[in-house]
Amino acid sequence: MTYTGHLQLEASERYGKSVLSDAYYNGVFKISRPTYTDENLPLVQLIHVGGGYVDGDTYLTEIHVKNMAKLAVTTQASTKVYKTPHKQVMQRALYKLEANTELHMKQDPLIAYKDARFTQETEVHMDQSASFFFTDSVTPGWSKEGTLFPFTCITSKLKVYQNGRLVIFDHLRLKPDEDLMQLLQLEGNTHVGSLFFIHSEVTVEWIQKLRDYLASFCDDQYGVSLLQIPGVCLRILAKRTSLIEKIFAAVEEFIHSTIYNRSAISWRK
């Protein structure tokens, strides 16, 4: 199959240091030259040179983190989805994490404009000893009519397999004609943020400390849940992207200080 954008990355450990050992990209997908953060992590930015997603686009991202390696990946800018009158945009991501690895995925917001249809499927296959950090957010784009939700439908699925067993299946579906402002939908909000963190040291006590930490300075609408494996899910409802990013940054700071005993990643964007 020919994709609008296709990207493959591989990270390996060599002489005690994580490096980007292989990279392939085709179509509108490019990557930046990897840089090393203060945390000694190779950091790669994903670049879309086409300016936005349009009718019928298909994308595939594959990332493989090999034994003992670490990798941080972020996007260069927000993902913009424009009108899709004939065929929705489809984006797939496949992540493989071997033993004692780390993958940090920090994505900029998805902005869906008038009549946009977008489906994202993320599949993670990880060893039980690996750790995985992932953020995702959706915001409505501008429309001439001034409507809050000009897009048609946004679907995002996340499946996580640990040692071959499906342990997480998260399905977020936003369809404006179902009245997203009502109770049990967005409840008056316009933006949605999701954060997942899987690590063997996440416990009930750790999650309670995270809740206390967030409550000390944040009164926005969010929920923190323990996963069925050692991990946490955070969901945020807001009216501005900046509020979601503020909470994401706070959680990331808490994770790195309590789990990794180091400062949070300097994304340098």
C-alpha positions in Angstrom: 0.0 0.0 0.0 1.2 3.5 -0.8 0.8 6.0 2.0 0.6 9.7 1.9 3.2 9.6 4.7 5.2 6.6 6.0 7.8 6.7 8.8 9.9 4.0 10.4 12.2 4.6 13.4 14.4 2.3 15.4 16.3 3.1 18.6 19.1 0.9 20.0 21.5 0.9 22.9 25.2 1.1 21.9 28.0 1.3 24.5 25.6 2.4 27.2 24.0 5.1 25.1 20.6 5.2 23.3 20.9 6.1 19.6 18.6 6.3 16.6 19.9 3.2 14.8 17.6 3.3 11.7 15.2 5.7 10.1 13.1 5.6 6.9 10.6 8.1 5.7 8.5 8.6 2.6 5.9 10.9 1.2 5.1 14.0 3.3 6.6 12.6 6.5 10.1 13.7 7.5 12.1 13.8 10.7 14.5 16.2 12.3 18.1 15.2 13.0 18.0 13.6 16.5 19.3 15.7 19.4 20.2 14.7 22.9 18.3 16.2 25.7 19.7 17.0 29.1 18.3 13.6 30.2 20.5 11.8 27.6 17.5 10.9 25.5 17.6 11.0 21.7 14.8 13.4 20.7 13.2 13.3 17.3 10.7 15.7 15.8 8.2 14.4 13.3 7.6 16.8 10.4 4.7 16.9 8.0 5.8 18.9 4.9 2.3 19.0 3.3 0.8 21.6 5.6 -2.2 19.5 6.7 -4.3 16.4 6.3 -6.8 16.4 3.4 -9.4 14.1 1.8 -8.3 10.4 1.6 -4.9 10.8 3.2 -3.3 7.7 4.8 -0.4 7.7 7.2 1.7 5.0 9.0 4.2 5.5 11.7 6.3 2.6 13.0 8.6 2.9 16.0 10.8 0.1 17.4 12.7 0.6 20.6 15.1 -2.3 21.1 16.4 -3.7 24.4 17.6 -1.2 27.0 17.1 1.8 24.6 15.2 5.0 25.2 13.6 7.4 22.7 11.6 10.6 22.9 9.4 11.6 20.0 7.3 14.7 19.4 5.6 16.5 16.6 6.9 19.8 15.1 3.5 21.5 15.1 -0.2 20.7 15.5 -1.9 18.3 13.1 -4.5 20.1 11.0 -7.3 18.1 9.4 -9.2 19.9 6.6 -12.5 19.1 4.8 -12.8 15.4 3.8 -15.9 15.3 1.6 -15.2 11.8 0.0 -13.0 9.8 2.3 -11.8 10.2 5.8 -8.2 10.7 6.8 -6.7 7.5 8.3 -3.6 7.5 10.6 -2.0 4.4 12.1 0.8 4.1 14.5 2.6 0.9 15.6 5.0 1.0 18.5 7.2 -1.9 19.7 9.0 -1.7 23.0 11.4 -4.5 24.0 12.7 -5.2 27.5 13.7 -2.3 29.8 13.0 0.4 27.2 11.4 3.8 27.4 9.3 5.5 24.7 8.0 9.1 25.3 5.5 10.3 22.8 4.3 13.9 23.1 2.0 15.0 20.3 0.8 18.5 19.5 -3.0 19.0 19.3 -5.1 17.7 16.5 -7.1 20.6 15.0 -10.2 19.5 13.1 -11.7 22.0 10.7 -15.1 22.2 9.0 -16.4 18.8 7.7 -13.2 17.0 8.7 -13.3 13.2 9.3 -10.3 11.6 11.0 -9.5 8.2 12.4 -6.4 7.4 14.4 -5.4 3.9 15.5 -2.4 3.5 17.8 -1.2 0.0 18.7 1.5 -0.6 21.3 3.3 -4.0 21.8 5.5 -3.7 24.9 7.4 -5.9 27.3 6.3 -5.9 30.9 9.5 -4.2 31.9 9.2 -1.3 29.4 7.7 2.1 30.1 5.4 4.1 27.8 4.4 7.8 28.0 1.8 9.1 25.5 -0.2 12.3 25.1 -3.0 13.2 22.7 -5.4 16.1 22.4 -8.2 17.3 20.1 -9.3 20.9 19.5 -12.0 22.2 17.1 -10.7 24.4 14.3 -12.0 27.8 13.2 -15.2 28.0 11.1 -16.7 30.9 9.2 -20.1 30.2 10.8 -18.5 30.4 14.3 -19.8 26.9 15.3 -18.0 25.2 18.2 -17.6 21.8 16.5 -17.3 22.3 12.7 -15.8 18.8 12.1 -17.9 15.7 11.2 -16.3 13.0 13.3 -13.0 12.3 15.2 -12.1 8.8 16.3 -9.0 7.8 18.3 -8.3 4.2 19.4 -5.4 3.1 21.6 -4.6 -0.6 22.1 -1.8 -1.7 24.3 -0.5 -5.3 24.4 1.8 -6.3 27.2 3.7 -9.5 26.7 1.2 -10.4 23.9 -1.9 -9.8 26.0 -4.3 -6.9 25.3 -4.3 -4.8 28.5 -5.7 -1.4 27.4 -8.3 -0.5 24.8 -9.2 3.1 24.8 -11.7 4.5 22.3 -12.4 8.2 22.1 -15.2 9.2 19.6 -16.3 12.8 19.1 -19.3 13.3 16.8 -20.8 16.8 17.0 -24.3 15.7 15.8 -24.6 13.8 19.0 -24.6 17.1 21.1 -21.1 17.1 22.6 -22.0 19.8 25.1 -24.4 17.5 27.0 -23.8 15.6 30.2 -21.4 12.6 29.9 -20.0 14.2 26.7 -17.8 17.3 26.9 -20.2 19.0 29.4 -19.7 22.6 28.1 -16.0 22.2 27.1 -14.5 22.2 23.6 -11.1 20.5 24.1 -10.1 17.0 25.1 -6.7 15.8 26.3 -5.6 12.3 27.1 -2.4 11.1 28.8 -1.3 7.5 29.4 1.7 6.4 31.4 2.7 2.8 31.9 5.4 1.9 34.3 6.0 -0.9 36.8 6.4 1.6 39.7 2.9 3.1 39.3 0.8 2.2 42.3 -2.4 3.2 44.0 -0.4 5.3 46.5 1.6 7.0 43.7 -1.7 7.9 41.9 -3.1 9.4 45.1 0.0 11.5 45.4 -0.4 12.6 41.8 -4.1 13.6 42.5 -2.9 15.6 45.5 -0.2 17.3 43.5 -2.6 18.4 40.7 -5.3 19.5 43.2 -2.9 21.9 44.8 -2.8 24.2 41.8 -5.3 23.0 39.3 -9.1 23.3 39.4 -9.8 22.3 35.8 -11.9 19.3 34.8 -9.8 16.2 34.7 -9.9 12.6 35.9 -7.0 10.3 37.0 -7.5 6.6 36.8 -5.5 3.5 37.7 -5.2 1.1 34.8 -5.5 -2.7 35.2 -1.7 -2.9 34.8 0.8 -0.6 36.6 -0.1 2.6 34.8 -2.3 5.7 34.8 -4.8 7.4 32.5 -5.5 11.1 32.6 -8.4 12.7 30.8 -8.8 16.5 30.6 -11.8 18.6 29.5 -11.0 22.3 28.8 -11.9 25.3 26.8 -8.3 26.2 25.8 -5.3 24.2 24.6 -3.1 26.0 27.0 -4.9 24.5 30.0 -4.4 21.0 28.7 -0.7 21.6 28.0 -0.3 23.1 31.6 -1.7 19.9 33.1 0.4 17.7 30.8 3.5 19.5 31.8 2.7 19.2 35.5 2.1 15.4 35.2 5.3 15.0 33.2 7.3 16.9 35.9 5.7 14.7 38.6 6.5 11.5 36.7 10.1 12.3 36.1 10.8 13.5 39.7 9.1 10.5 41.4 9.7 7.7 38.9 12.9 8.5 37.0 14.6 10.8 39.6 15.5 13.3 36.9 14.2 16.5 35.4 11.4 16.5 32.9 12.3 16.2 29.2 13.3 19.5 27.6 11.4 19.3 24.3 13.0 22.5 23.0 10.2 23.4 20.7 
